[in-house]
Amino acid sequence: MTVTKLDRVADPSAPATAEDPLAGLARRLLEEIGEDPDRDGLRDTPARFARWWREFIDYEPGSLGTLFESIGTSQLVVVSDIQVWSLCEHHLLPFNCSVTIAYRPTGQLLGLSKFARVAHQYAHRLQVQERLVDQIALEISTLSGTQDVAVIAKGEHLCMSMRGIKAAAQMTSTAYRGAFGTEPGLRSELFDLLRV
């Protein structure tokens, strides 16, 4: 993963009262759009802006390593409607996705929270939805040891809803790995489960 300036903590040798560089950017942005960053209501906005960006980009999903012994079947496991927020790398505007992850365990089972942790881990960065589903699918495959993984994400992007065409729409993107990519019957089973 590429390390950016946002990933780095401010210079530890700087005085404790030094302003976060992101707060300076927010102050400048407010000035550029004709606002007074020192007026009531905006005075603390640059610092809040900086804290939010640091919190979002420095998100720590917690442990991804806990696995459980498989129960010895090739049943389909589906975790649906995981809600995540990300940021469009083209406009720095948010998009939200409802993510569904399916896999066919082989020797290891993932704990339920791992699916949400993985989805959030990849959502908390500048992103495009197509890459997001691919990264989630690869991570689930790596953690579980199975190639049979599917990820479906439905998202609304504020870069379309709030600017440009200004039309709300849902974008769906998919990543099918292993048998999900080669066996139409397995995908049909997944779609049937999602309609229940």
C-alpha positions as CSV (number, residue, x, y, z in Angstrom):
1,M,0.0,0.0,0.0
2,T,1.3,3.4,-0.9
3,V,2.0,5.7,2.1
4,T,0.7,9.2,1.6
5,K,1.1,12.4,3.7
6,L,-2.3,11.7,5.2
7,D,-1.0,8.4,6.6
8,R,1.8,10.1,8.4
9,V,1.3,11.6,11.9
10,A,2.4,15.2,12.3
11,D,6.0,15.8,13.1
12,P,6.5,14.6,16.7
13,S,9.2,17.3,17.3
14,A,6.7,20.1,16.5
15,P,5.4,22.0,19.4
16,A,2.1,20.6,20.9
17,T,0.3,23.8,19.9
18,A,1.3,23.5,16.2
19,E,-1.7,23.4,13.9
20,D,-2.3,20.2,11.8
21,P,-1.5,21.0,8.2
22,L,-4.9,19.7,7.2
23,A,-6.5,22.4,9.4
24,G,-4.5,25.0,7.5
25,L,-5.9,23.6,4.3
26,A,-9.4,23.8,5.6
27,R,-8.9,27.4,6.7
28,R,-7.6,28.2,3.2
29,L,-10.6,26.5,1.6
30,L,-13.0,28.5,3.8
31,E,-11.3,31.7,2.8
32,E,-11.3,30.7,-0.9
33,I,-15.1,30.2,-0.9
34,G,-15.6,33.6,0.7
35,E,-16.1,32.5,4.3
36,D,-14.4,33.9,7.4
37,P,-12.8,31.0,9.3
38,D,-12.7,33.1,12.5
39,R,-16.4,33.7,12.7
40,D,-18.7,31.9,15.2
41,G,-19.7,28.6,13.8
42,L,-16.5,28.2,11.7
43,R,-13.8,28.9,14.3
44,D,-13.3,25.2,15.2
45,T,-14.2,23.9,11.7
46,P,-10.6,23.6,10.4
47,A,-9.6,21.5,13.4
48,R,-12.7,19.3,13.1
49,F,-12.0,18.9,9.4
50,A,-8.4,17.8,10.1
51,R,-9.5,15.3,12.8
52,W,-12.1,13.8,10.5
53,W,-9.7,13.3,7.7
54,R,-7.1,11.7,10.1
55,E,-9.8,9.5,11.6
56,F,-11.1,8.4,8.2
57,I,-7.8,7.6,6.6
58,D,-6.1,6.2,9.7
59,Y,-9.0,3.7,10.3
60,E,-7.9,0.6,12.0
61,P,-10.2,-2.4,11.4
62,G,-8.9,-4.5,14.3
63,S,-7.8,-8.1,14.0
64,L,-8.4,-9.9,10.8
65,G,-6.6,-13.1,11.8
66,T,-9.2,-15.1,13.8
67,L,-10.3,-18.3,11.9
68,F,-12.5,-21.1,13.0
69,E,-12.4,-24.8,12.0
70,S,-14.7,-25.5,9.1
71,I,-17.7,-27.8,9.7
72,G,-16.7,-29.9,6.7
73,T,-19.3,-28.9,4.2
74,S,-19.1,-26.7,1.1
75,Q,-22.2,-24.6,2.0
76,L,-22.5,-21.1,0.8
77,V,-22.0,-18.4,3.4
78,V,-23.4,-15.0,2.7
79,V,-23.1,-11.8,4.7
80,S,-25.2,-9.0,3.3
81,D,-26.0,-5.3,3.7
82,I,-22.7,-4.3,5.2
83,Q,-22.9,-0.5,5.1
84,V,-19.7,1.4,4.3
85,W,-18.7,4.9,3.4
86,S,-15.8,5.8,1.1
87,L,-14.4,8.7,-0.8
88,C,-14.4,9.1,-4.5
89,E,-10.8,9.5,-5.6
90,H,-11.9,11.7,-8.5
91,H,-13.8,14.4,-6.6
92,L,-13.1,13.7,-2.9
93,L,-16.8,13.4,-2.3
94,P,-18.4,10.5,-0.3
95,F,-20.1,7.5,-1.6
96,N,-21.9,4.9,0.5
97,C,-22.2,1.2,-0.4
98,S,-24.2,-1.8,0.8
99,V,-21.7,-4.6,0.4
100,T,-22.6,-8.3,0.2
101,I,-19.8,-10.9,0.6
102,A,-20.3,-14.6,-0.2
103,Y,-17.8,-17.4,0.1
104,R,-17.6,-21.2,0.1
105,P,-15.3,-22.2,3.0
106,T,-12.8,-25.0,2.5
107,G,-10.8,-25.6,5.7
108,Q,-11.3,-22.3,7.6
109,L,-14.3,-20.2,8.6
110,L,-14.1,-16.5,9.1
111,G,-15.7,-14.9,12.1
112,L,-18.7,-12.8,11.2
113,S,-17.1,-9.5,12.2
114,K,-14.2,-10.1,9.8
115,F,-16.5,-9.4,6.8
116,A,-17.3,-5.9,8.0
117,R,-13.8,-5.3,9.1
118,V,-12.4,-6.1,5.7
119,A,-15.1,-4.0,3.9
120,H,-14.3,-1.0,6.1
121,Q,-10.6,-1.5,5.8
122,Y,-10.7,-1.0,2.0
123,A,-13.5,1.7,2.1
124,H,-11.5,4.0,4.4
125,R,-9.3,5.4,1.6
126,L,-9.7,7.3,-1.6
127,Q,-11.4,4.7,-3.8
128,V,-13.5,3.7,-6.8
129,Q,-16.2,1.2,-6.3
130,E,-14.9,-1.2,-8.9
131,R,-11.5,-1.5,-7.1
132,L,-13.3,-1.7,-3.7
133,V,-15.1,-4.9,-4.5
134,D,-11.9,-6.5,-6.0
135,Q,-9.9,-5.6,-2.9
136,I,-12.5,-7.0,-0.6
137,A,-12.8,-10.2,-2.7
138,L,-9.0,-10.8,-2.7
139,E,-8.7,-10.2,1.1
140,I,-11.6,-12.6,1.9
141,S,-10.0,-15.2,-0.4
142,T,-6.6,-14.7,1.2
143,L,-7.9,-14.9,4.8
144,S,-10.2,-17.8,4.3
145,G,-8.0,-19.8,1.9
146,T,-10.7,-20.4,-0.6
147,Q,-10.9,-19.0,-4.2
148,D,-14.7,-19.2,-4.2
149,V,-15.6,-15.6,-3.2
150,A,-18.2,-13.1,-4.5
151,V,-18.6,-9.5,-3.6
152,I,-21.5,-7.3,-4.7
153,A,-21.7,-3.6,-3.8
154,K,-24.5,-1.2,-4.5
155,G,-23.6,2.4,-3.9
156,E,-24.8,6.0,-4.3
157,H,-22.0,8.5,-5.2
158,L,-22.4,12.1,-4.1
159,C,-20.1,13.1,-7.0
160,M,-23.0,12.2,-9.3
161,S,-25.9,13.2,-6.9
162,M,-24.5,16.6,-5.8
163,R,-22.6,17.8,-8.9
164,G,-22.5,17.3,-12.6
165,I,-25.8,15.7,-13.7
166,K,-27.1,16.0,-10.1
167,A,-29.1,12.8,-10.4
168,A,-29.3,10.1,-7.7
169,A,-28.6,6.6,-8.9
170,Q,-27.4,3.3,-7.6
171,M,-24.2,1.7,-9.1
172,T,-23.7,-2.0,-8.7
173,S,-20.3,-3.6,-9.1
174,T,-19.3,-7.2,-8.6
175,A,-16.2,-9.3,-8.2
176,Y,-16.5,-13.1,-8.8
177,R,-13.6,-15.3,-7.9
178,G,-13.1,-19.0,-8.3
179,A,-16.3,-21.0,-8.8
180,F,-18.5,-17.9,-8.6
181,G,-16.8,-16.8,-11.9
182,T,-17.2,-20.2,-13.6
183,E,-20.3,-21.8,-12.2
184,P,-23.6,-20.0,-13.1
185,G,-25.5,-22.3,-10.7
186,L,-23.5,-21.0,-7.8
187,R,-24.2,-17.4,-8.7
188,S,-27.9,-18.3,-9.2
189,E,-27.9,-19.8,-5.6
190,L,-26.4,-16.5,-4.3
191,F,-29.0,-14.4,-6.1
192,D,-31.8,-16.6,-4.8
193,L,-30.6,-16.2,-1.3
194,L,-30.4,-12.4,-1.7
195,R,-34.0,-12.3,-2.9
196,V,-35.3,-14.1,0.2
